[in-house]
Amino acid sequence: MWFSFWRSRDRFTLDELRYLTDQLMKIQVVNDVNKDFVIEALRSIAELITYGDQHDANFFEFFMEKQVMGEFVRILKVSKNAIVSVQLLQTMSIMIQNLKSDHSIYYLFSNEHINFLITYPFDFRNEELLSYYISFLRAISGKLNKNTISLLVKTEKEEIVSFPLYVEAIRFAFHEEGMIRTAVRALTLNIYHVGDVYVNKYIASTPHDAYFVNFVKFFREHCISLNGLISPTTENQGPESTSTILSAVDEIEDNLYYLSDVVSAGIPDVGTLITDSMLKLLVFPLLLPSLRIEVSNEMKFSSVTSLYLLVCMLRILKIKDLANTVAAALICSIDTLLPSSEAKVNGFKDDHDETHESHVDDENPSGNLVPSSMVVSIPSLSTSSSVQHKGGSASVLRDALISYITSGDDTQVVGSLSVLATFLQTKELDESMLDALGILPQRKQHKKLLLKALVGEDTGEEQLFASKNCTSKDGSDGELNVYLQRLKDQYEVSCSYQEVGESPRVHRYLVLDALISLFCRTNISAETLWDGGWLLRQLLPYSDTEFTTHHLQSLKDSLKKCCIQLADEERGSWPDLLIQVICEEWRKCKRAIEASSPRKEPKSILFPTKKSSTSEVMPIESSFAAGEIMNERVKVFVLLHELQIFSAGRSLPDQPPILPPADFPEISRAKSAGLNIIGPKLSTEIHLVDAVPCRIAFERGKERHFSFLAISMGTSGWIILAEEFPQKPRYGTVRVVAPLSGCNPRIDERHSRWLHLRIRPSTLPLNETAKNAANLKLKSKSLVDGRWTLAFKDEASCQSALNMINEEIDLQCNEVERRLKPLISEEM
């Protein structure tokens, strides 16, 4: 009888639906003979119901009258074939997704057929079946609202006792297949954001609340995996390892964004549960200890991974209790938390041989610290304010962050600056926390002290009008005490908090000292220094009153060193582009340090722009290496120059003080050659005054004759090879043009008529170097200077060409020096 299905009929009619339904009702068992008909019938019914929902209500009326949903369930029961199950789930998904009528959705959800399909024991070893099952569940969740969600739950005494859609879905929340995990998360968010009070209570009740704890554990495993990818051995990563790390980073950030969406749903107690789980399972046992110590076991977390994860959590989750609790923990001394007998700042050896009691439980061989083992004491800030910046032990984690700034490598500096910047940008953080961390912006601090003075608090008036070296006591700690007490009561962290004996200005000066020290370091990349410049501007946005004489002198000394280096670049390989680079970097730096928020994403902590020897990937004599060094020097110079202007209380100009170009000289080789201000162009006519005949072979066995000229015009210069006109002596056509700067002319030691030149690009190829440092090794073969060997008729001609090059380079460099004199000489 099922063969009659294939006869020609008008498909989108009520008769067709009636026929298919009648045929399905006749099926007693699904076997290999009739399975194809059943599959096609299920597919066609889905199409017809969807069509009828939009064109004819009689279709769905018939669907309800004949209880076709019941037939679907019966077909599933009498079928043992996975293909039929797949088609049935697909049919249901199509119908649910495409039905627009609320009446139709209410009918589908109003009986137990949907819940039967949800709880049916499918064989999920079949990956295709599992995929369609999850799609089916997600389709249901897409139609949920406060009216429809009640049709899918079972209640007793106004309490939900069963919610199969949610319970069955979260079984696959941690499936190995990413698409399934994503679908389950979308489903749960659809449920959470319905906002049904009873459903929310069910979700937050035991045992269903274990899902959130398990998710945090799942997240922790991803963090541990990322930590395994970030190690000293992978410092020089290739594209494959970089791609692996980026994939791990994307997964971690996706997890955090999901948790953020969960918290934003506003389900009572869930936000607190997630916060507690993050703190107890990840922050306290793994992240915070690794900022100070190196754990000698398999669970060792690198400081870089911890800094990145802290920044991600604070930026993405935006949970007030989480941010304030972490901040409170950072001002605590955690010496007694160390799990090994040797305490040291992570990455720096401790100068003292001290013995610390281990709190790793014997039953916890992994070394994973549990919150109950943490014993934290908060000493008087007068004893914790001195940080041993050269690698000694820091008494509080805040001071460990400062140690990274003053003594760490690029990665640690970027991470520490990012943590401080993130706290500064976290609106959920109480100002007392920022004050204790030493990063309360100056304008907020003045506002706070002014308010105290207005309400008659002596300490506020004293500090508002005190000198910069005043260290009067500030007894107001806002919510600081609340969260310190919470560390003890809620997280079983033993805290003792003594009264603060010094002004919060002490903490500010610690941070300022560290930033000034950072700007004076020569082993840190310019990009990282710019991050420090942004933080400094946020702390002191409009005044120089908190800069000490030592700060100003340190900045001045560092700027002088940069001026000397920049003076060397005036006669280096790229003087023709030096002014252009300075102007561009000046604008970029000004924009970067005056921005309202940090310019980098958290993942930049894992991939900082490191200041390393360019000779690792290209010869030191390469113009590309010289160009990268020049660009790095310019960035540092520009930052220090702008900071000096800022420290003097002046606003930053949009452009650096550079003189305009000089007038075109009447007596010059450029004028004699007939060049205009644009410079030489290929195939244009040129007067060959002072030109020297030469030969060069650009291809093996194909030697060509040219007239050689070296010409400068302002800060630009060119090497020109022209072909002389046979009919017009001393005039010719420009055939080859190359930059004059960086040509490094040299007469061959054995052949005195040969002149060797290095030909660099006409533009600075920073896109191939600094911006793509991870791929620089692969591209180093393409980053090769040109090499010319010019043959002249005699030694005198060769020497004449060499003298011409040196004269024009000297004129070019003199013009660069003249224009940069106001910028450089005033600082030297």
Helices and strands as residue ranges (DSSP letters): G 2-6, H 14-25, H 35-55, H 57-65, H 68-77, H 82-98, H 102-110, H 113-119, H 127-141, G 149-152, E 154-156, E 159-162, H 164-170, H 178-192, H 197-203, H 210-229, G 232-234, H 239-264, H 270-278, I 279-287, H 288-292, H 303-317, H 320-330, G 335-337, G 371-373, H 381-384, H 397-407, H 410-425, H 431-437, H 442-454, H 458-464, H 480-489, H 505-519, H 526-539, H 549-569, H 575-593, G 602-605, G 614-616, H 623-647, H 669-672, E 685-687, E 692-699, E 702-713, E 716-724, E 731-739, E 746-747, E 754-759, G 766-768, G 770-775, H 776-779, E 786-791, H 795-824, G 825-827
